[in-house]
Amino acid sequence: MSEPTVEEARRTAAEGWIWGFALLENYRTMYPQAIDPADPRYVGGFGRFRHYSEPFTPANTDVVTPNNDTPYSWAWLDLRAEPYLITVPAVDRYYVLPLHDLDTSYVGYIGARTTGSGADDYLVAGPGWDGVVPQGIAGVLRADSFLVGILGRTYLAGPDDVPVLQAVQERYVLRPLSEFTGTSAAPHPVEEPVWPIWREEDLGTVEFFTTLDFLLQFFPVLDEERQLRDRLAALGVAGSGEFEPAALRPEIRTAIEQGIADARGRLEEAKKDAVDSTHWFGTRAEHGTNYLTRAVGVGKGLYGLPAAEAWYAGWAQDDQDNRPPDAATHDHVIRFAPGALPPARSFWSATMYRLPERLLVANEIDRYSIGDRTPGLVQDDDGGLTLYVRKDRPAAPKQAANWLPAPDGPFTIAIRVYGPESSDLDGSWTLPALSVDA
């Protein structure tokens, strides 16, 4: 395979960075959760659930843009040796266990919307597995990568509902196929790899491709990605785990650095124009080769659910074009007109996040979001609803009842609509403005 020209190297690096961004962001989460036992976020390794039953607080930093609507059940699967079985109980509330490939494309969904509320067993198989599916299995989910993540969500009605939620979560069970069938365990196909330590700074350097090269050994080449993977291989990023930036000719290394800068600029521009999540998250078939849209979703809210499951939008700027809005300099209001609350078959919420961390905001009333389940909200005289977004508690009782506490600095607000109506998805319902409160 001939070495690419400088121009080809720059173009391939840019396209490869946008395509590979999802894999590295996924590894950023997988490393502390499944690989590093010294990290407090460690879930116990591969093949087991770690459940979050208590509502999130600002002290929780496992994942950006956390929410308290549906506490999480985290798990990671290594499918190199054999498939896994997921057992779910009968569930009388909204839940979803979405499984994603190494590049965050969804393999499939187990949950109230897709598979119903009954108790069942589901098999998750890795690339190339052609074994016998046990009798009684309700469904088979076939992954395109050997490493698969699960970020389950289960509805929480409030603090008093925690014991009931825990009882549901504890009955989500993961088992290797051999344990389920009572047969001998399959031998592990390879020795354990030397997992690279996650380093944030690698996202913007040539070392990005060192980590990507390591991860590609768990992700066989797909037909629709073969051309790009071949071009990456020409740069030395072939999935061998042996990519060495120091071995690159200086002009090729410079071209790769320029390509990374090109890609990061494209992504930032695309994120500016990304209004809602209608196309951000989905299966491989739904994304196709639109890797930039996938990267926007990853950058906006890693592991977001597809629009059919939950619709996401939010406020990244106010009506005075402050981007991001800043509660240190302005108070804000959000006014929903009468009959114009977010259309939801299940429920909706608006959650405050401080920037740049995109984490929950500590406040004196421990309120991190507002939605249709928030007790004590006061409607406007005409039947509308006004939310008061500011760092200090409003003095007026009516405004204090509808207060969404903001940080003393920049922020963003994410809105989540579970069971979105068609008006959410087709754009006929739109978000009201985040207005500076004169």
PAKE-834491 format. One record per residue (C-alpha): x, y, z; residue number from 1. Coordinates in steps of 0.5 Angstrom, whole numbers, always signed. Example, Ala and Ser with C-alpha at 12.3 -4.5 7.8 and 13.67 -1.06 7.14 Angstrom:
2
{X=+25, Y=-9, Z=+16, k=1}
{X=+27, Y=-2, Z=+14, k=2}
# end
This chain:
438
{X=+0, Y=+0, Z=+0, k=1}
{X=+3, Y=+7, Z=-2, k=2}
{X=+4, Y=+12, Z=+3, k=3}
{X=-1, Y=+18, Z=+2, k=4}
{X=+1, Y=+25, Z=-1, k=5}
{X=+1, Y=+31, Z=+4, k=6}
{X=-6, Y=+33, Z=+1, k=7}
{X=-9, Y=+26, Z=+2, k=8}
{X=-6, Y=+25, Z=+9, k=9}
{X=-9, Y=+32, Z=+11, k=10}
{X=-16, Y=+30, Z=+8, k=11}
{X=-16, Y=+23, Z=+11, k=12}
{X=-14, Y=+25, Z=+18, k=13}
{X=-20, Y=+30, Z=+18, k=14}
{X=-25, Y=+25, Z=+16, k=15}
{X=-22, Y=+20, Z=+20, k=16}
{X=-22, Y=+24, Z=+26, k=17}
{X=-30, Y=+26, Z=+25, k=18}
{X=-31, Y=+18, Z=+24, k=19}
{X=-27, Y=+16, Z=+30, k=20}
{X=-29, Y=+22, Z=+35, k=21}
{X=-35, Y=+17, Z=+37, k=22}
{X=-30, Y=+11, Z=+39, k=23}
{X=-25, Y=+16, Z=+43, k=24}
{X=-31, Y=+19, Z=+47, k=25}
{X=-34, Y=+12, Z=+48, k=26}
{X=-27, Y=+10, Z=+51, k=27}
{X=-27, Y=+16, Z=+55, k=28}
{X=-32, Y=+13, Z=+59, k=29}
{X=-31, Y=+6, Z=+58, k=30}
{X=-24, Y=+6, Z=+61, k=31}
{X=-26, Y=+9, Z=+68, k=32}
{X=-32, Y=+4, Z=+68, k=33}
{X=-29, Y=-2, Z=+66, k=34}
{X=-22, Y=-2, Z=+66, k=35}
{X=-19, Y=+2, Z=+71, k=36}
{X=-21, Y=-1, Z=+78, k=37}
{X=-18, Y=+4, Z=+82, k=38}
{X=-23, Y=+9, Z=+79, k=39}
{X=-29, Y=+11, Z=+83, k=40}
{X=-33, Y=+10, Z=+77, k=41}
{X=-31, Y=+3, Z=+76, k=42}
{X=-37, Y=-1, Z=+75, k=43}
{X=-33, Y=-8, Z=+76, k=44}
{X=-31, Y=-10, Z=+70, k=45}
{X=-34, Y=-13, Z=+64, k=46}
{X=-41, Y=-17, Z=+64, k=47}
{X=-44, Y=-14, Z=+70, k=48}
{X=-49, Y=-8, Z=+72, k=49}
{X=-47, Y=-2, Z=+76, k=50}
{X=-54, Y=+2, Z=+78, k=51}
{X=-55, Y=+9, Z=+80, k=52}
{X=-62, Y=+9, Z=+84, k=53}
{X=-61, Y=+15, Z=+88, k=54}
{X=-62, Y=+22, Z=+84, k=55}
{X=-56, Y=+25, Z=+81, k=56}
{X=-53, Y=+31, Z=+85, k=57}
{X=-47, Y=+36, Z=+83, k=58}
{X=-42, Y=+31, Z=+86, k=59}
{X=-44, Y=+26, Z=+81, k=60}
{X=-39, Y=+26, Z=+75, k=61}
{X=-39, Y=+20, Z=+71, k=62}
{X=-42, Y=+22, Z=+65, k=63}
{X=-44, Y=+29, Z=+62, k=64}
{X=-51, Y=+32, Z=+62, k=65}
{X=-54, Y=+27, Z=+67, k=66}
{X=-61, Y=+27, Z=+69, k=67}
{X=-66, Y=+25, Z=+74, k=68}
{X=-71, Y=+23, Z=+70, k=69}
{X=-69, Y=+16, Z=+69, k=70}
{X=-63, Y=+14, Z=+73, k=71}
{X=-58, Y=+10, Z=+70, k=72}
{X=-56, Y=+2, Z=+70, k=73}
{X=-49, Y=+2, Z=+67, k=74}
{X=-45, Y=-4, Z=+64, k=75}
{X=-40, Y=-6, Z=+59, k=76}
{X=-40, Y=-13, Z=+55, k=77}
{X=-33, Y=-16, Z=+52, k=78}
{X=-36, Y=-21, Z=+46, k=79}
{X=-30, Y=-24, Z=+44, k=80}
{X=-30, Y=-30, Z=+47, k=81}
{X=-38, Y=-31, Z=+47, k=82}
{X=-45, Y=-28, Z=+47, k=83}
{X=-48, Y=-25, Z=+53, k=84}
{X=-55, Y=-26, Z=+56, k=85}
{X=-59, Y=-20, Z=+58, k=86}
{X=-65, Y=-22, Z=+63, k=87}
{X=-70, Y=-17, Z=+64, k=88}
{X=-76, Y=-17, Z=+69, k=89}
{X=-83, Y=-15, Z=+68, k=90}
{X=-83, Y=-8, Z=+69, k=91}
{X=-89, Y=-3, Z=+70, k=92}
{X=-86, Y=+3, Z=+68, k=93}
{X=-82, Y=+6, Z=+63, k=94}
{X=-75, Y=+3, Z=+62, k=95}
{X=-70, Y=+2, Z=+56, k=96}
{X=-63, Y=-2, Z=+56, k=97}
{X=-60, Y=+1, Z=+49, k=98}
{X=-54, Y=-3, Z=+47, k=99}
{X=-49, Y=+1, Z=+43, k=100}
{X=-43, Y=-1, Z=+39, k=101}
{X=-36, Y=+2, Z=+40, k=102}
{X=-37, Y=+7, Z=+35, k=103}
{X=-44, Y=+9, Z=+39, k=104}
{X=-48, Y=+7, Z=+34, k=105}
{X=-54, Y=+3, Z=+37, k=106}
{X=-54, Y=-5, Z=+36, k=107}
{X=-62, Y=-5, Z=+39, k=108}
{X=-66, Y=-3, Z=+45, k=109}
{X=-70, Y=-7, Z=+50, k=110}
{X=-75, Y=-4, Z=+54, k=111}
{X=-82, Y=-1, Z=+54, k=112}
{X=-83, Y=+2, Z=+47, k=113}
{X=-79, Y=-3, Z=+43, k=114}
{X=-80, Y=-10, Z=+47, k=115}
{X=-86, Y=-9, Z=+52, k=116}
{X=-86, Y=-10, Z=+59, k=117}
{X=-86, Y=-17, Z=+60, k=118}
{X=-80, Y=-21, Z=+63, k=119}
{X=-76, Y=-24, Z=+58, k=120}
{X=-68, Y=-26, Z=+56, k=121}
{X=-65, Y=-23, Z=+50, k=122}
{X=-58, Y=-26, Z=+47, k=123}
{X=-53, Y=-21, Z=+45, k=124}
{X=-47, Y=-23, Z=+40, k=125}
{X=-41, Y=-20, Z=+37, k=126}
{X=-39, Y=-20, Z=+30, k=127}
{X=-38, Y=-27, Z=+26, k=128}
{X=-42, Y=-31, Z=+32, k=129}
{X=-46, Y=-37, Z=+29, k=130}
{X=-47, Y=-41, Z=+34, k=131}
{X=-54, Y=-44, Z=+37, k=132}
{X=-59, Y=-39, Z=+40, k=133}
{X=-62, Y=-43, Z=+46, k=134}
{X=-70, Y=-44, Z=+46, k=135}
{X=-74, Y=-39, Z=+49, k=136}
{X=-70, Y=-33, Z=+47, k=137}
{X=-74, Y=-27, Z=+46, k=138}
{X=-69, Y=-24, Z=+41, k=139}
{X=-62, Y=-23, Z=+38, k=140}
{X=-58, Y=-17, Z=+38, k=141}
{X=-52, Y=-17, Z=+33, k=142}
{X=-47, Y=-12, Z=+35, k=143}
{X=-41, Y=-10, Z=+30, k=144}
{X=-36, Y=-9, Z=+35, k=145}
{X=-33, Y=-14, Z=+40, k=146}
{X=-34, Y=-9, Z=+46, k=147}
{X=-41, Y=-6, Z=+47, k=148}
{X=-44, Y=-1, Z=+52, k=149}
{X=-51, Y=-1, Z=+56, k=150}
{X=-53, Y=+5, Z=+59, k=151}
{X=-60, Y=+3, Z=+61, k=152}
{X=-65, Y=+8, Z=+64, k=153}
{X=-71, Y=+7, Z=+69, k=154}
{X=-76, Y=+12, Z=+71, k=155}
{X=-76, Y=+15, Z=+78, k=156}
{X=-82, Y=+18, Z=+80, k=157}
{X=-78, Y=+22, Z=+86, k=158}
{X=-74, Y=+20, Z=+92, k=159}
{X=-80, Y=+16, Z=+95, k=160}
{X=-80, Y=+11, Z=+89, k=161}
{X=-72, Y=+9, Z=+90, k=162}
{X=-74, Y=+3, Z=+94, k=163}
{X=-78, Y=+1, Z=+88, k=164}
{X=-73, Y=+3, Z=+83, k=165}
{X=-68, Y=-1, Z=+86, k=166}
{X=-72, Y=-7, Z=+86, k=167}
{X=-73, Y=-7, Z=+78, k=168}
{X=-66, Y=-5, Z=+77, k=169}
{X=-63, Y=-11, Z=+81, k=170}
{X=-67, Y=-16, Z=+77, k=171}
{X=-63, Y=-14, Z=+70, k=172}
{X=-58, Y=-20, Z=+70, k=173}
{X=-52, Y=-21, Z=+65, k=174}
{X=-50, Y=-28, Z=+64, k=175}
{X=-45, Y=-31, Z=+59, k=176}
{X=-48, Y=-36, Z=+54, k=177}
{X=-44, Y=-41, Z=+57, k=178}
{X=-47, Y=-40, Z=+64, k=179}
{X=-54, Y=-39, Z=+62, k=180}
{X=-54, Y=-46, Z=+58, k=181}
{X=-50, Y=-49, Z=+63, k=182}
{X=-44, Y=-51, Z=+58, k=183}
{X=-37, Y=-50, Z=+59, k=184}
{X=-34, Y=-43, Z=+58, k=185}
{X=-31, Y=-41, Z=+51, k=186}
{X=-24, Y=-40, Z=+52, k=187}
{X=-22, Y=-33, Z=+51, k=188}
{X=-19, Y=-32, Z=+44, k=189}
{X=-13, Y=-27, Z=+46, k=190}
{X=-9, Y=-25, Z=+51, k=191}
{X=-12, Y=-19, Z=+55, k=192}
{X=-9, Y=-12, Z=+51, k=193}
{X=-5, Y=-7, Z=+55, k=194}
{X=-11, Y=-2, Z=+55, k=195}
{X=-8, Y=+5, Z=+54, k=196}
{X=-9, Y=+10, Z=+59, k=197}
{X=-14, Y=+15, Z=+57, k=198}
{X=-11, Y=+22, Z=+56, k=199}
{X=-16, Y=+28, Z=+55, k=200}
{X=-11, Y=+32, Z=+51, k=201}
{X=-10, Y=+26, Z=+46, k=202}
{X=-17, Y=+28, Z=+42, k=203}
{X=-13, Y=+34, Z=+39, k=204}
{X=-6, Y=+31, Z=+37, k=205}
{X=-4, Y=+26, Z=+33, k=206}
{X=-4, Y=+21, Z=+39, k=207}
{X=-12, Y=+21, Z=+37, k=208}
{X=-10, Y=+16, Z=+32, k=209}
{X=-6, Y=+12, Z=+37, k=210}
{X=-12, Y=+11, Z=+41, k=211}
{X=-16, Y=+10, Z=+35, k=212}
{X=-11, Y=+4, Z=+32, k=213}
{X=-12, Y=+1, Z=+39, k=214}
{X=-19, Y=+1, Z=+39, k=215}
{X=-20, Y=-2, Z=+32, k=216}
{X=-18, Y=-9, Z=+33, k=217}
{X=-24, Y=-9, Z=+37, k=218}
{X=-28, Y=-7, Z=+31, k=219}
{X=-28, Y=-11, Z=+24, k=220}
{X=-28, Y=-7, Z=+18, k=221}
{X=-35, Y=-6, Z=+15, k=222}
{X=-37, Y=-6, Z=+8, k=223}
{X=-40, Y=+1, Z=+8, k=224}
{X=-33, Y=+4, Z=+12, k=225}
{X=-28, Y=+0, Z=+8, k=226}
{X=-26, Y=+6, Z=+3, k=227}
{X=-24, Y=+10, Z=+9, k=228}
{X=-21, Y=+4, Z=+13, k=229}
{X=-17, Y=+3, Z=+8, k=230}
{X=-15, Y=+10, Z=+7, k=231}
{X=-13, Y=+10, Z=+15, k=232}
{X=-9, Y=+4, Z=+14, k=233}
{X=-5, Y=+7, Z=+9, k=234}
{X=-3, Y=+12, Z=+15, k=235}
{X=-2, Y=+7, Z=+19, k=236}
{X=-8, Y=+6, Z=+23, k=237}
{X=-10, Y=-1, Z=+21, k=238}
{X=-12, Y=-4, Z=+28, k=239}
{X=-6, Y=-7, Z=+29, k=240}
{X=-5, Y=-3, Z=+36, k=241}
{X=+2, Y=-1, Z=+33, k=242}
{X=+1, Y=+6, Z=+30, k=243}
{X=+7, Y=+10, Z=+32, k=244}
{X=+7, Y=+18, Z=+31, k=245}
{X=+14, Y=+18, Z=+32, k=246}
{X=+15, Y=+14, Z=+25, k=247}
{X=+12, Y=+19, Z=+21, k=248}
{X=+15, Y=+23, Z=+16, k=249}
{X=+15, Y=+30, Z=+19, k=250}
{X=+11, Y=+33, Z=+13, k=251}
{X=+6, Y=+27, Z=+14, k=252}
{X=+5, Y=+29, Z=+21, k=253}
{X=+4, Y=+36, Z=+20, k=254}
{X=-1, Y=+34, Z=+15, k=255}
{X=-5, Y=+30, Z=+20, k=256}
{X=-4, Y=+35, Z=+25, k=257}
{X=-8, Y=+40, Z=+20, k=258}
{X=-13, Y=+35, Z=+18, k=259}
{X=-15, Y=+34, Z=+26, k=260}
{X=-15, Y=+42, Z=+26, k=261}
{X=-20, Y=+42, Z=+20, k=262}
{X=-24, Y=+36, Z=+23, k=263}
{X=-25, Y=+40, Z=+30, k=264}
{X=-27, Y=+46, Z=+26, k=265}
{X=-32, Y=+43, Z=+22, k=266}
{X=-35, Y=+39, Z=+28, k=267}
{X=-35, Y=+46, Z=+32, k=268}
{X=-39, Y=+49, Z=+27, k=269}
{X=-44, Y=+44, Z=+26, k=270}
{X=-45, Y=+44, Z=+33, k=271}
{X=-47, Y=+51, Z=+33, k=272}
{X=-53, Y=+50, Z=+28, k=273}
{X=-55, Y=+43, Z=+31, k=274}
{X=-62, Y=+45, Z=+34, k=275}
{X=-65, Y=+39, Z=+37, k=276}
{X=-63, Y=+31, Z=+37, k=277}
{X=-68, Y=+29, Z=+32, k=278}
{X=-62, Y=+26, Z=+28, k=279}
{X=-56, Y=+25, Z=+33, k=280}
{X=-57, Y=+18, Z=+35, k=281}
{X=-59, Y=+12, Z=+32, k=282}
{X=-58, Y=+5, Z=+29, k=283}
{X=-52, Y=+4, Z=+24, k=284}
{X=-58, Y=+4, Z=+19, k=285}
{X=-60, Y=+11, Z=+21, k=286}
{X=-54, Y=+14, Z=+21, k=287}
{X=-51, Y=+11, Z=+15, k=288}
{X=-45, Y=+15, Z=+13, k=289}
{X=-47, Y=+21, Z=+16, k=290}
{X=-41, Y=+21, Z=+21, k=291}
{X=-41, Y=+29, Z=+22, k=292}
{X=-48, Y=+28, Z=+25, k=293}
{X=-46, Y=+23, Z=+29, k=294}
{X=-40, Y=+27, Z=+32, k=295}
{X=-45, Y=+32, Z=+34, k=296}
{X=-49, Y=+28, Z=+38, k=297}
{X=-43, Y=+25, Z=+41, k=298}
{X=-41, Y=+32, Z=+43, k=299}
{X=-48, Y=+35, Z=+45, k=300}
{X=-50, Y=+29, Z=+49, k=301}
{X=-46, Y=+22, Z=+49, k=302}
{X=-51, Y=+16, Z=+49, k=303}
{X=-57, Y=+20, Z=+48, k=304}
{X=-63, Y=+16, Z=+46, k=305}
{X=-66, Y=+16, Z=+39, k=306}
{X=-72, Y=+21, Z=+37, k=307}
{X=-77, Y=+16, Z=+37, k=308}
{X=-75, Y=+14, Z=+45, k=309}
{X=-73, Y=+21, Z=+47, k=310}
{X=-73, Y=+28, Z=+44, k=311}
{X=-67, Y=+33, Z=+46, k=312}
{X=-67, Y=+40, Z=+45, k=313}
{X=-64, Y=+46, Z=+49, k=314}
{X=-62, Y=+53, Z=+50, k=315}
{X=-55, Y=+54, Z=+48, k=316}
{X=-56, Y=+62, Z=+48, k=317}
{X=-61, Y=+67, Z=+50, k=318}
{X=-65, Y=+72, Z=+46, k=319}
{X=-59, Y=+77, Z=+46, k=320}
{X=-55, Y=+73, Z=+43, k=321}
{X=-51, Y=+71, Z=+49, k=322}
{X=-47, Y=+64, Z=+47, k=323}
{X=-47, Y=+61, Z=+52, k=324}
{X=-52, Y=+65, Z=+57, k=325}
{X=-49, Y=+67, Z=+63, k=326}
{X=-53, Y=+68, Z=+70, k=327}
{X=-47, Y=+72, Z=+73, k=328}
{X=-49, Y=+78, Z=+68, k=329}
{X=-57, Y=+76, Z=+67, k=330}
{X=-63, Y=+73, Z=+70, k=331}
{X=-67, Y=+70, Z=+65, k=332}
{X=-74, Y=+67, Z=+64, k=333}
{X=-77, Y=+62, Z=+59, k=334}
{X=-85, Y=+63, Z=+58, k=335}
{X=-89, Y=+57, Z=+55, k=336}
{X=-95, Y=+60, Z=+52, k=337}
{X=-102, Y=+57, Z=+54, k=338}
{X=-103, Y=+50, Z=+51, k=339}
{X=-95, Y=+50, Z=+49, k=340}
{X=-92, Y=+46, Z=+54, k=341}
{X=-87, Y=+40, Z=+51, k=342}
{X=-92, Y=+35, Z=+48, k=343}
{X=-90, Y=+28, Z=+51, k=344}
{X=-94, Y=+22, Z=+51, k=345}
{X=-89, Y=+20, Z=+58, k=346}
{X=-86, Y=+26, Z=+61, k=347}
{X=-81, Y=+32, Z=+60, k=348}
{X=-76, Y=+36, Z=+64, k=349}
{X=-71, Y=+42, Z=+63, k=350}
{X=-65, Y=+41, Z=+66, k=351}
{X=-59, Y=+46, Z=+68, k=352}
{X=-52, Y=+45, Z=+67, k=353}
{X=-46, Y=+49, Z=+69, k=354}
{X=-41, Y=+50, Z=+63, k=355}
{X=-36, Y=+48, Z=+61, k=356}
{X=-37, Y=+41, Z=+65, k=357}
{X=-44, Y=+40, Z=+63, k=358}
{X=-45, Y=+38, Z=+70, k=359}
{X=-51, Y=+39, Z=+75, k=360}
{X=-51, Y=+46, Z=+79, k=361}
{X=-51, Y=+46, Z=+86, k=362}
{X=-56, Y=+50, Z=+89, k=363}
{X=-60, Y=+52, Z=+96, k=364}
{X=-66, Y=+48, Z=+94, k=365}
{X=-63, Y=+42, Z=+91, k=366}
{X=-67, Y=+43, Z=+84, k=367}
{X=-63, Y=+41, Z=+78, k=368}
{X=-69, Y=+41, Z=+73, k=369}
{X=-76, Y=+43, Z=+72, k=370}
{X=-82, Y=+39, Z=+69, k=371}
{X=-89, Y=+36, Z=+69, k=372}
{X=-87, Y=+32, Z=+75, k=373}
{X=-84, Y=+38, Z=+79, k=374}
{X=-89, Y=+39, Z=+85, k=375}
{X=-91, Y=+46, Z=+87, k=376}
{X=-91, Y=+50, Z=+80, k=377}
{X=-95, Y=+56, Z=+79, k=378}
{X=-98, Y=+57, Z=+72, k=379}
{X=-99, Y=+64, Z=+70, k=380}
{X=-106, Y=+68, Z=+70, k=381}
{X=-107, Y=+66, Z=+63, k=382}
{X=-105, Y=+58, Z=+64, k=383}
{X=-98, Y=+59, Z=+61, k=384}
{X=-92, Y=+57, Z=+65, k=385}
{X=-86, Y=+62, Z=+66, k=386}
{X=-79, Y=+59, Z=+69, k=387}
{X=-75, Y=+63, Z=+72, k=388}
{X=-67, Y=+62, Z=+71, k=389}
{X=-62, Y=+65, Z=+75, k=390}
{X=-57, Y=+64, Z=+80, k=391}
{X=-61, Y=+67, Z=+86, k=392}
{X=-67, Y=+65, Z=+89, k=393}
{X=-73, Y=+70, Z=+87, k=394}
{X=-76, Y=+74, Z=+92, k=395}
{X=-83, Y=+73, Z=+90, k=396}
{X=-86, Y=+67, Z=+92, k=397}
{X=-89, Y=+65, Z=+85, k=398}
{X=-83, Y=+66, Z=+82, k=399}
{X=-79, Y=+62, Z=+87, k=400}
{X=-84, Y=+56, Z=+86, k=401}
{X=-82, Y=+56, Z=+78, k=402}
{X=-74, Y=+58, Z=+80, k=403}
{X=-69, Y=+54, Z=+76, k=404}
{X=-63, Y=+55, Z=+79, k=405}
{X=-57, Y=+57, Z=+75, k=406}
{X=-49, Y=+57, Z=+76, k=407}
{X=-46, Y=+64, Z=+78, k=408}
{X=-43, Y=+64, Z=+71, k=409}
{X=-44, Y=+60, Z=+64, k=410}
{X=-50, Y=+55, Z=+63, k=411}
{X=-54, Y=+51, Z=+58, k=412}
{X=-61, Y=+48, Z=+59, k=413}
{X=-63, Y=+41, Z=+56, k=414}
{X=-70, Y=+39, Z=+55, k=415}
{X=-72, Y=+32, Z=+55, k=416}
{X=-79, Y=+29, Z=+52, k=417}
{X=-80, Y=+22, Z=+53, k=418}
{X=-85, Y=+19, Z=+48, k=419}
{X=-85, Y=+25, Z=+44, k=420}
{X=-91, Y=+27, Z=+40, k=421}
{X=-90, Y=+28, Z=+32, k=422}
{X=-90, Y=+35, Z=+33, k=423}
{X=-84, Y=+35, Z=+37, k=424}
{X=-80, Y=+31, Z=+31, k=425}
{X=-83, Y=+35, Z=+25, k=426}
{X=-82, Y=+42, Z=+28, k=427}
{X=-89, Y=+44, Z=+29, k=428}
{X=-88, Y=+45, Z=+36, k=429}
{X=-82, Y=+49, Z=+38, k=430}
{X=-78, Y=+52, Z=+44, k=431}
{X=-80, Y=+58, Z=+47, k=432}
{X=-74, Y=+63, Z=+47, k=433}
{X=-69, Y=+64, Z=+53, k=434}
{X=-70, Y=+71, Z=+55, k=435}
{X=-66, Y=+76, Z=+59, k=436}
{X=-71, Y=+78, Z=+64, k=437}
{X=-70, Y=+86, Z=+64, k=438}
# end
